[in-house]
């Protein structure tokens, strides 16, 4: 299966939802490994109240991180697996 590469600016601002349809917030930024370019996580902005129930890693600034391993698909929305967030 070939994966399509998306430019960084096309991911910014996309809404992040679980596969069950629960809204988590929007993509503010990404974190990645500088040597390999491997995507590590998405930085969440405008996090919904629902995200408080999830045990998400946070930056020093308090912004929640969505791990790359939880991403199922990126299209009109970023769809994540809630099971992989807990």
KASUL-V364806 format. One record per pair of residues at least 4 apart in sequence whose ideal C-beta (glycine too) atoms are under 7 Angstrom apart, sorted by the first residue. I is the first residue (numbers start at 1). GAP is how many residues later the second one is. Records with the same first field share a line. If there is no record, write none. Layout:
I = GAP / GAP
This chain:
6 = 4 / 5 / 68
8 = 4 / 22
11 = 16 / 19 / 63
12 = 15
13 = 13 / 14
14 = 12 / 13 / 63 / 64
15 = 8 / 11 / 62
16 = 8 / 9 / 10 / 11 / 26 / 28 / 50 / 62 / 64
17 = 4 / 5 / 6 / 7 / 60 / 62
18 = 4 / 6 / 62 / 64
19 = 53 / 60 / 62
20 = 62
22 = 28
23 = 25
24 = 20 / 23 / 24 / 26 / 27
25 = 19 / 20 / 21 / 22 / 23 / 26
26 = 19 / 20
27 = 15 / 51
28 = 15 / 16 / 17 / 35
29 = 14
30 = 9 / 12 / 13
31 = 9 / 10 / 12 / 34
32 = 5 / 6 / 7 / 8
33 = 4 / 5 / 7
39 = 29
40 = 28
41 = 24 / 25 / 26 / 27
42 = 23 / 24 / 36
43 = 16 / 20 / 22
44 = 7 / 19 / 20 / 21 / 22
45 = 18
47 = 4 / 17
51 = 5 / 13
54 = 31 / 32
55 = 31
56 = 8 / 9 / 29
57 = 8
58 = 4 / 5 / 6 / 7
59 = 4 / 6
66 = 4 / 14
67 = 17
69 = 15
70 = 10 / 11 / 14 / 15
71 = 7 / 9
72 = 7 / 8 / 9
73 = 6
74 = 4
80 = 5
82 = 4
